[in-house]
């Protein structure tokens, strides 16, 4: 399986995923890239790394854990083989915050 990953860019040229990645330490950024490669290359990505969010239209999350920190990048499928990454954040609570889901859906 070969999926294409695209970073969402706003009309005014901002790229929230790139901004998120730029703010990470080197080791965390490496882990994020590793998880994104799984998304590109594997037909069935293990749920520990990629999961559809319950109660959403079609929002999925890339799941990254590094040391004791948890990071998420929200995304959706444009087609079967194209994934649009909307934005990323560090997860501080058990549930993915509704405002993050709303941001990805908009």
N, CA, C and O atoms as CSV, one atom per row, in Angstrom:
chain,resi,resn,atom,element,x,y,z
A,1,UNK,N,N,0.863,-1.197,0.000
A,1,UNK,CA,C,0.000,0.000,0.000
A,1,UNK,C,C,0.890,1.235,0.000
A,1,UNK,O,O,1.827,1.339,0.792
A,2,UNK,N,N,0.596,2.135,-0.867
A,2,UNK,CA,C,1.313,3.409,-0.838
A,2,UNK,C,C,0.298,4.526,-0.706
A,2,UNK,O,O,-0.480,4.798,-1.621
A,3,UNK,N,N,0.322,5.162,0.446
A,3,UNK,CA,C,-0.529,6.329,0.652
A,3,UNK,C,C,0.328,7.571,0.473
A,3,UNK,O,O,1.539,7.553,0.692
A,4,UNK,N,N,-0.321,8.635,0.074
A,4,UNK,CA,C,0.339,9.925,-0.016
A,4,UNK,C,C,-0.138,10.766,1.147
A,4,UNK,O,O,-1.338,10.857,1.404
A,5,UNK,N,N,0.794,11.377,1.845
A,5,UNK,CA,C,0.462,12.257,2.963
A,5,UNK,C,C,0.650,13.700,2.522
A,5,UNK,O,O,1.690,14.072,1.978
A,6,UNK,N,N,-0.372,14.501,2.768
A,6,UNK,CA,C,-0.332,15.924,2.410
A,6,UNK,C,C,-0.576,16.739,3.673
A,6,UNK,O,O,-1.474,16.423,4.454
A,7,UNK,N,N,0.215,17.784,3.877
A,7,UNK,CA,C,0.002,18.699,4.996
A,7,UNK,C,C,-1.011,19.747,4.558
A,7,UNK,O,O,-0.814,20.431,3.553
A,8,UNK,N,N,-2.095,19.870,5.318
A,8,UNK,CA,C,-3.096,20.898,5.037
A,8,UNK,C,C,-2.468,22.281,5.150
A,8,UNK,O,O,-1.703,22.557,6.074
A,9,UNK,N,N,-2.804,23.144,4.199
A,9,UNK,CA,C,-2.335,24.532,4.218
A,9,UNK,C,C,-3.549,25.449,4.157
A,9,UNK,O,O,-4.442,25.245,3.334
A,10,UNK,N,N,-3.587,26.449,5.016
A,10,UNK,CA,C,-4.712,27.383,5.037
A,10,UNK,C,C,-4.651,28.304,3.826
A,10,UNK,O,O,-3.637,28.363,3.130
A,11,UNK,N,N,-5.754,29.027,3.578
A,11,UNK,CA,C,-5.788,29.953,2.446
A,11,UNK,C,C,-4.720,31.032,2.546
A,11,UNK,O,O,-4.243,31.537,1.530
A,12,UNK,N,N,-4.344,31.389,3.784
A,12,UNK,CA,C,-3.304,32.415,3.932
A,12,UNK,C,C,-1.900,31.806,4.024
A,12,UNK,O,O,-0.952,32.483,4.423
A,13,UNK,N,N,-1.771,30.527,3.653
A,13,UNK,CA,C,-0.446,29.929,3.528
A,13,UNK,C,C,0.139,29.300,4.788
A,13,UNK,O,O,1.286,28.851,4.774
A,14,UNK,N,N,-0.631,29.260,5.879
A,14,UNK,CA,C,-0.117,28.639,7.106
A,14,UNK,C,C,-0.238,27.112,7.008
A,14,UNK,O,O,-1.167,26.584,6.395
A,15,UNK,N,N,0.712,26.429,7.620
A,15,UNK,CA,C,0.705,24.968,7.615
A,15,UNK,C,C,0.806,24.474,9.063
A,15,UNK,O,O,1.907,24.320,9.593
A,16,UNK,N,N,-0.352,24.225,9.704
A,16,UNK,CA,C,-0.352,23.869,11.121
A,16,UNK,C,C,0.491,22.635,11.465
A,16,UNK,O,O,1.128,22.608,12.518
A,17,UNK,N,N,0.508,21.627,10.606
A,17,UNK,CA,C,1.306,20.423,10.894
A,17,UNK,C,C,2.790,20.748,10.880
A,17,UNK,O,O,3.540,20.280,11.737
A,18,UNK,N,N,3.217,21.549,9.907
A,18,UNK,CA,C,4.633,21.925,9.841
A,18,UNK,C,C,5.019,22.738,11.076
A,18,UNK,O,O,6.092,22.539,11.646
A,19,UNK,N,N,4.147,23.649,11.483
A,19,UNK,CA,C,4.403,24.440,12.694
A,19,UNK,C,C,4.537,23.531,13.915
A,19,UNK,O,O,5.418,23.730,14.752
A,20,UNK,N,N,3.655,22.531,14.011
A,20,UNK,CA,C,3.707,21.566,15.110
A,20,UNK,C,C,5.036,20.805,15.095
A,20,UNK,O,O,5.702,20.685,16.123
A,21,UNK,N,N,5.413,20.294,13.924
A,21,UNK,CA,C,6.661,19.529,13.803
A,21,UNK,C,C,7.879,20.383,14.135
A,21,UNK,O,O,8.818,19.915,14.778
A,22,UNK,N,N,7.856,21.631,13.694
A,22,UNK,CA,C,8.985,22.540,13.946
A,22,UNK,C,C,9.184,22.792,15.441
A,22,UNK,O,O,10.292,23.106,15.877
A,23,UNK,N,N,8.108,22.654,16.229
A,23,UNK,CA,C,8.191,22.910,17.659
A,23,UNK,C,C,8.612,21.702,18.491
A,23,UNK,O,O,8.759,21.813,19.708
A,24,UNK,N,N,8.807,20.553,17.851
A,24,UNK,CA,C,9.161,19.329,18.581
A,24,UNK,C,C,10.663,19.168,18.710
A,24,UNK,O,O,11.427,19.691,17.899
A,25,UNK,N,N,11.078,18.442,19.735
A,25,UNK,CA,C,12.506,18.104,19.860
A,25,UNK,C,C,12.866,17.112,18.760
A,25,UNK,O,O,11.988,16.496,18.157
A,26,UNK,N,N,14.152,16.966,18.506
A,26,UNK,CA,C,14.617,16.075,17.439
A,26,UNK,C,C,14.123,14.648,17.580
A,26,UNK,O,O,13.668,14.046,16.607
A,27,UNK,N,N,14.209,14.097,18.799
A,27,UNK,CA,C,13.809,12.707,19.021
A,27,UNK,C,C,12.309,12.503,18.811
A,27,UNK,O,O,11.890,11.501,18.234
A,28,UNK,N,N,11.510,13.450,19.279
A,28,UNK,CA,C,10.058,13.338,19.087
A,28,UNK,C,C,9.725,13.462,17.605
A,28,UNK,O,O,8.906,12.702,17.089
A,29,UNK,N,N,10.353,14.413,16.917
A,29,UNK,CA,C,10.117,14.595,15.479
A,29,UNK,C,C,10.472,13.319,14.714
A,29,UNK,O,O,9.761,12.937,13.785
A,30,UNK,N,N,11.571,12.655,15.100
A,30,UNK,CA,C,11.958,11.394,14.449
A,30,UNK,C,C,10.878,10.331,14.632
A,30,UNK,O,O,10.571,9.589,13.699
A,31,UNK,N,N,10.304,10.256,15.825
A,31,UNK,CA,C,9.248,9.272,16.096
A,31,UNK,C,C,8.009,9.592,15.271
A,31,UNK,O,O,7.365,8.685,14.744
A,32,UNK,N,N,7.665,10.883,15.152
A,32,UNK,CA,C,6.521,11.285,14.336
A,32,UNK,C,C,6.738,10.861,12.889
A,32,UNK,O,O,5.835,10.300,12.268
A,33,UNK,N,N,7.907,11.118,12.353
A,33,UNK,CA,C,8.216,10.746,10.968
A,33,UNK,C,C,8.107,9.228,10.790
A,33,UNK,O,O,7.596,8.753,9.776
A,34,UNK,N,N,8.588,8.474,11.780
A,34,UNK,CA,C,8.504,7.015,11.727
A,34,UNK,C,C,7.048,6.547,11.650
A,34,UNK,O,O,6.721,5.664,10.857
A,35,UNK,N,N,6.171,7.141,12.477
A,35,UNK,CA,C,4.753,6.779,12.465
A,35,UNK,C,C,4.112,7.172,11.126
A,35,UNK,O,O,3.297,6.422,10.589
A,36,UNK,N,N,4.474,8.333,10.593
A,36,UNK,CA,C,3.921,8.752,9.296
A,36,UNK,C,C,4.366,7.813,8.178
A,36,UNK,O,O,3.615,7.579,7.230
A,37,UNK,N,N,5.577,7.277,8.282
A,37,UNK,CA,C,6.033,6.290,7.287
A,37,UNK,C,C,5.188,5.015,7.347
A,37,UNK,O,O,4.877,4.422,6.315
A,38,UNK,N,N,4.820,4.601,8.560
A,38,UNK,CA,C,3.920,3.449,8.694
A,38,UNK,C,C,2.617,3.725,7.940
A,38,UNK,O,O,2.113,2.868,7.214
A,39,UNK,N,N,2.089,4.918,8.124
A,39,UNK,CA,C,0.842,5.312,7.469
A,39,UNK,C,C,0.988,5.268,5.943
A,39,UNK,O,O,0.068,4.865,5.231
A,40,UNK,N,N,2.150,5.687,5.461
A,40,UNK,CA,C,2.391,5.664,4.014
A,40,UNK,C,C,2.526,4.239,3.480
A,40,UNK,O,O,2.033,3.927,2.396
A,41,UNK,N,N,3.194,3.380,4.243
A,41,UNK,CA,C,3.638,2.097,3.696
A,41,UNK,C,C,2.778,0.883,4.025
A,41,UNK,O,O,2.706,-0.049,3.225
A,42,UNK,N,N,2.123,0.873,5.184
A,42,UNK,CA,C,1.396,-0.331,5.613
A,42,UNK,C,C,-0.053,-0.307,5.171
A,42,UNK,O,O,-0.727,0.718,5.274
A,43,UNK,N,N,-0.533,-1.444,4.676
A,43,UNK,CA,C,-1.948,-1.593,4.323
A,43,UNK,C,C,-2.812,-1.431,5.577
A,43,UNK,O,O,-3.774,-0.663,5.587
A,44,UNK,N,N,-2.455,-2.162,6.626
A,44,UNK,CA,C,-3.179,-2.097,7.901
A,44,UNK,C,C,-2.230,-1.527,8.950
A,44,UNK,O,O,-1.317,-2.216,9.407
A,45,UNK,N,N,-2.444,-0.282,9.327
A,45,UNK,CA,C,-1.589,0.354,10.331
A,45,UNK,C,C,-2.109,-0.063,11.711
A,45,UNK,O,O,-3.305,0.061,11.976
A,46,UNK,N,N,-1.231,-0.556,12.593
A,46,UNK,CA,C,-1.693,-0.960,13.930
A,46,UNK,C,C,-2.417,0.188,14.645
A,46,UNK,O,O,-2.016,1.349,14.556
A,47,UNK,N,N,-3.493,-0.168,15.356
A,47,UNK,CA,C,-4.334,0.830,16.021
A,47,UNK,C,C,-3.555,1.635,17.068
A,47,UNK,O,O,-3.955,2.743,17.424
A,48,UNK,N,N,-2.467,1.089,17.550
A,48,UNK,CA,C,-1.640,1.842,18.500
A,48,UNK,C,C,-1.065,3.108,17.856
A,48,UNK,O,O,-0.720,4.060,18.556
A,49,UNK,N,N,-0.961,3.120,16.507
A,49,UNK,CA,C,-0.388,4.268,15.791
A,49,UNK,C,C,-1.402,5.063,14.965
A,49,UNK,O,O,-1.143,6.212,14.607
A,50,UNK,N,N,-2.561,4.455,14.659
A,50,UNK,CA,C,-3.495,5.124,13.749
A,50,UNK,C,C,-4.901,4.617,14.035
A,50,UNK,O,O,-5.150,3.412,14.020
A,51,UNK,N,N,-5.829,5.558,14.299
A,51,UNK,CA,C,-7.162,5.134,14.722
A,51,UNK,C,C,-8.200,6.170,14.319
A,51,UNK,O,O,-7.943,7.373,14.381
A,52,UNK,N,N,-9.384,5.697,13.903
A,52,UNK,CA,C,-10.494,6.607,13.611
A,52,UNK,C,C,-11.062,7.098,14.937
A,52,UNK,O,O,-11.227,6.319,15.876
A,53,UNK,N,N,-11.358,8.384,15.008
A,53,UNK,CA,C,-11.946,8.946,16.219
A,53,UNK,C,C,-13.451,8.700,16.234
A,53,UNK,O,O,-14.162,9.069,15.299
A,54,UNK,N,N,-13.920,8.079,17.296
A,54,UNK,CA,C,-15.344,7.775,17.456
A,54,UNK,C,C,-16.113,9.085,17.587
A,54,UNK,O,O,-15.652,10.022,18.240
A,55,UNK,N,N,-17.289,9.144,16.961
A,55,UNK,CA,C,-18.147,10.316,17.084
A,55,UNK,C,C,-17.742,11.451,16.158
A,55,UNK,O,O,-18.151,12.593,16.363
A,56,UNK,N,N,-16.940,11.148,15.135
A,56,UNK,CA,C,-16.535,12.176,14.166
A,56,UNK,C,C,-17.016,11.754,12.783
A,56,UNK,O,O,-17.328,10.587,12.546
A,57,UNK,N,N,-17.068,12.722,11.880
A,57,UNK,CA,C,-17.410,12.413,10.495
A,57,UNK,C,C,-16.421,11.394,9.955
A,57,UNK,O,O,-16.779,10.239,9.729
A,58,UNK,N,N,-15.215,11.802,9.753
A,58,UNK,CA,C,-14.176,10.904,9.260
A,58,UNK,C,C,-12.808,11.377,9.680
A,58,UNK,O,O,-11.885,11.424,8.866
A,59,UNK,N,N,-12.666,11.730,10.946
A,59,UNK,CA,C,-11.381,12.204,11.455
A,59,UNK,C,C,-10.621,11.029,12.059
A,59,UNK,O,O,-11.162,10.257,12.850
A,60,UNK,N,N,-9.378,10.916,11.674
A,60,UNK,CA,C,-8.479,9.885,12.171
A,60,UNK,C,C,-7.370,10.568,12.956
A,60,UNK,O,O,-7.138,11.766,12.796
A,61,UNK,N,N,-6.681,9.805,13.807
A,61,UNK,CA,C,-5.550,10.366,14.525
A,61,UNK,C,C,-4.324,9.481,14.362
A,61,UNK,O,O,-4.391,8.258,14.490
A,62,UNK,N,N,-3.203,10.133,14.077
A,62,UNK,CA,C,-1.896,9.482,14.143
A,62,UNK,C,C,-1.482,9.594,15.598
A,62,UNK,O,O,-1.515,10.675,16.186
A,63,UNK,N,N,-1.091,8.466,16.172
A,63,UNK,CA,C,-0.842,8.404,17.606
A,63,UNK,C,C,0.647,8.197,17.852
A,63,UNK,O,O,1.223,7.204,17.408
A,64,UNK,N,N,1.266,9.134,18.557
A,64,UNK,CA,C,2.698,9.082,18.821
A,64,UNK,C,C,2.915,9.156,20.325
A,64,UNK,O,O,2.380,10.032,21.005
A,65,UNK,N,N,3.703,8.228,20.824
A,65,UNK,CA,C,4.058,8.241,22.243
A,65,UNK,C,C,5.581,8.299,22.300
A,65,UNK,O,O,6.270,7.506,21.658
A,66,UNK,N,N,6.093,9.246,23.073
A,66,UNK,CA,C,7.544,9.337,23.268
A,66,UNK,C,C,7.793,9.617,24.737
A,66,UNK,O,O,7.287,10.593,25.292
A,67,UNK,N,N,8.580,8.749,25.362
A,67,UNK,CA,C,8.790,8.805,26.810
A,67,UNK,C,C,7.417,8.785,27.474
A,67,UNK,O,O,6.636,7.868,27.222
A,68,UNK,N,N,7.105,9.754,28.305
A,68,UNK,CA,C,5.785,9.748,28.951
A,68,UNK,C,C,4.830,10.730,28.279
A,68,UNK,O,O,3.757,11.005,28.814
A,69,UNK,N,N,5.199,11.257,27.126
A,69,UNK,CA,C,4.364,12.234,26.427
A,69,UNK,C,C,3.592,11.582,25.286
A,69,UNK,O,O,4.056,10.630,24.660
A,70,UNK,N,N,2.405,12.119,25.036
A,70,UNK,CA,C,1.551,11.608,23.975
A,70,UNK,C,C,1.250,12.761,23.017
A,70,UNK,O,O,0.888,13.861,23.433
A,71,UNK,N,N,1.411,12.478,21.724
A,71,UNK,CA,C,1.163,13.479,20.687
A,71,UNK,C,C,0.148,12.912,19.708
A,71,UNK,O,O,0.075,11.701,19.498
A,72,UNK,N,N,-0.635,13.807,19.113
A,72,UNK,CA,C,-1.613,13.405,18.112
A,72,UNK,C,C,-1.514,14.336,16.916
A,72,UNK,O,O,-1.295,15.540,17.053
A,73,UNK,N,N,-1.681,13.748,15.741
A,73,UNK,CA,C,-1.858,14.525,14.510
A,73,UNK,C,C,-3.185,14.067,13.933
A,73,UNK,O,O,-3.368,12.885,13.643
A,74,UNK,N,N,-4.112,15.002,13.768
A,74,UNK,CA,C,-5.420,14.648,13.230
A,74,UNK,C,C,-5.404,14.756,11.716
A,74,UNK,O,O,-4.675,15.567,11.145
A,75,UNK,N,N,-6.220,13.925,11.073
A,75,UNK,CA,C,-6.205,13.869,9.611
A,75,UNK,C,C,-7.506,13.292,9.079
A,75,UNK,O,O,-8.363,12.845,9.842
A,76,UNK,N,N,-7.638,13.308,7.766
A,76,UNK,CA,C,-8.781,12.673,7.098
A,76,UNK,C,C,-8.309,12.158,5.744
A,76,UNK,O,O,-7.272,12.578,5.230
A,77,UNK,N,N,-9.085,11.246,5.179
A,77,UNK,CA,C,-8.760,10.696,3.864
A,77,UNK,C,C,-9.427,11.534,2.788
A,77,UNK,O,O,-10.634,11.769,2.834
A,78,UNK,N,N,-8.632,11.988,1.809
A,78,UNK,CA,C,-9.215,12.672,0.654
A,78,UNK,C,C,-9.695,11.629,-0.343
A,78,UNK,O,O,-10.717,11.807,-1.005
A,79,UNK,N,N,-8.947,10.545,-0.441
A,79,UNK,CA,C,-9.320,9.380,-1.245
A,79,UNK,C,C,-8.736,8.174,-0.519
A,79,UNK,O,O,-8.179,8.313,0.570
A,80,UNK,N,N,-8.857,7.021,-1.104
A,80,UNK,CA,C,-8.352,5.819,-0.453
A,80,UNK,C,C,-6.852,5.885,-0.170
A,80,UNK,O,O,-6.358,5.295,0.791
A,81,UNK,N,N,-6.143,6.615,-1.029
A,81,UNK,CA,C,-4.687,6.623,-0.898
A,81,UNK,C,C,-4.089,7.992,-0.580
A,81,UNK,O,O,-2.871,8.159,-0.621
A,82,UNK,N,N,-4.939,8.973,-0.264
A,82,UNK,CA,C,-4.438,10.311,0.073
A,82,UNK,C,C,-4.954,10.717,1.452
A,82,UNK,O,O,-6.159,10.748,1.701
A,83,UNK,N,N,-4.004,11.028,2.345
A,83,UNK,CA,C,-4.340,11.433,3.710
A,83,UNK,C,C,-3.917,12.889,3.896
A,83,UNK,O,O,-2.776,13.255,3.611
A,84,UNK,N,N,-4.842,13.709,4.373
A,84,UNK,CA,C,-4.559,15.117,4.642
A,84,UNK,C,C,-4.367,15.282,6.152
A,84,UNK,O,O,-5.287,15.029,6.929
A,85,UNK,N,N,-3.175,15.706,6.563
A,85,UNK,CA,C,-2.910,15.983,7.975
A,85,UNK,C,C,-3.329,17.419,8.269
A,85,UNK,O,O,-2.886,18.347,7.592
A,86,UNK,N,N,-4.187,17.607,9.285
A,86,UNK,CA,C,-4.694,18.951,9.565
A,86,UNK,C,C,-3.825,19.709,10.564
A,86,UNK,O,O,-3.424,20.842,10.300
A,87,UNK,N,N,-3.531,19.092,11.713
A,87,UNK,CA,C,-2.731,19.771,12.743
A,87,UNK,C,C,-2.331,18.754,13.802
A,87,UNK,O,O,-2.873,17.649,13.856
A,88,UNK,N,N,-1.385,19.137,14.636
A,88,UNK,CA,C,-0.919,18.261,15.702
A,88,UNK,C,C,-0.952,18.971,17.039
A,88,UNK,O,O,-1.015,20.199,17.100
A,89,UNK,N,N,-0.909,18.187,18.120
A,89,UNK,CA,C,-0.902,18.754,19.466
A,89,UNK,C,C,-0.382,17.711,20.443
A,89,UNK,O,O,-0.362,16.516,20.148
A,90,UNK,N,N,0.034,18.181,21.603
A,90,UNK,CA,C,0.413,17.273,22.674
A,90,UNK,C,C,-0.842,16.976,23.480
A,90,UNK,O,O,-1.555,17.888,23.898
A,91,UNK,N,N,-1.100,15.709,23.691
A,91,UNK,CA,C,-2.316,15.288,24.383
A,91,UNK,C,C,-2.068,15.256,25.882
A,91,UNK,O,O,-1.117,14.629,26.349
A,92,UNK,N,N,-2.926,15.935,26.634
A,92,UNK,CA,C,-2.751,16.055,28.082
A,92,UNK,C,C,-3.817,15.296,28.867
A,92,UNK,O,O,-3.668,15.105,30.074
A,93,UNK,N,N,-4.886,14.860,28.206
A,93,UNK,CA,C,-5.985,14.191,28.911
A,93,UNK,C,C,-6.304,12.868,28.224
A,93,UNK,O,O,-5.776,12.576,27.151
A,94,UNK,N,N,-7.159,12.077,28.839
A,94,UNK,CA,C,-7.507,10.770,28.284
A,94,UNK,C,C,-8.218,10.900,26.937
A,94,UNK,O,O,-7.890,10.187,25.989
A,95,UNK,N,N,-9.182,11.803,26.853
A,95,UNK,CA,C,-9.944,11.966,25.619
A,95,UNK,C,C,-9.306,13.052,24.752
A,95,UNK,O,O,-8.726,14.016,25.253
A,96,UNK,N,N,-9.431,12.866,23.445
A,96,UNK,CA,C,-8.990,13.909,22.525
A,96,UNK,C,C,-9.936,15.103,22.690
A,96,UNK,O,O,-11.150,14.947,22.557
A,97,UNK,N,N,-9.395,16.294,22.979
A,97,UNK,CA,C,-10.269,17.459,23.215
A,97,UNK,C,C,-11.181,17.764,22.026
A,97,UNK,O,O,-10.751,17.735,20.873
A,98,UNK,N,N,-12.440,18.056,22.325
A,98,UNK,CA,C,-13.439,18.345,21.287
A,98,UNK,C,C,-12.991,19.499,20.393
A,98,UNK,O,O,-13.239,19.479,19.188
A,99,UNK,N,N,-12.330,20.513,20.979
A,99,UNK,CA,C,-11.918,21.671,20.161
A,99,UNK,C,C,-10.887,21.237,19.108
A,99,UNK,O,O,-10.842,21.818,18.024
A,100,UNK,N,N,-10.071,20.242,19.403
A,100,UNK,CA,C,-9.101,19.751,18.417
A,100,UNK,C,C,-9.824,19.018,17.284
A,100,UNK,O,O,-9.470,19.163,16.114
A,101,UNK,N,N,-10.841,18.231,17.646
A,101,UNK,CA,C,-11.632,17.526,16.635
A,101,UNK,C,C,-12.368,18.539,15.759
A,101,UNK,O,O,-12.377,18.417,14.535
A,102,UNK,N,N,-12.990,19.545,16.396
A,102,UNK,CA,C,-13.715,20.582,15.637
A,102,UNK,C,C,-12.772,21.294,14.677
A,102,UNK,O,O,-13.140,21.591,13.540
A,103,UNK,N,N,-11.562,21.563,15.134
A,103,UNK,CA,C,-10.565,22.242,14.288
A,103,UNK,C,C,-10.231,21.386,13.074
A,103,UNK,O,O,-10.118,21.900,11.962
A,104,UNK,N,N,-10.071,20.083,13.285
A,104,UNK,CA,C,-9.755,19.193,12.164
A,104,UNK,C,C,-10.924,19.103,11.185
A,104,UNK,O,O,-10.724,19.074,9.971
A,105,UNK,N,N,-12.150,19.058,11.722
A,105,UNK,CA,C,-13.328,18.944,10.844
A,105,UNK,C,C,-13.552,20.208,10.020
A,105,UNK,O,O,-14.029,20.142,8.887
A,106,UNK,N,N,-13.208,21.351,10.590
A,106,UNK,CA,C,-13.418,22.593,9.830
A,106,UNK,C,C,-12.326,22.761,8.795
A,106,UNK,O,O,-12.324,23.743,8.053
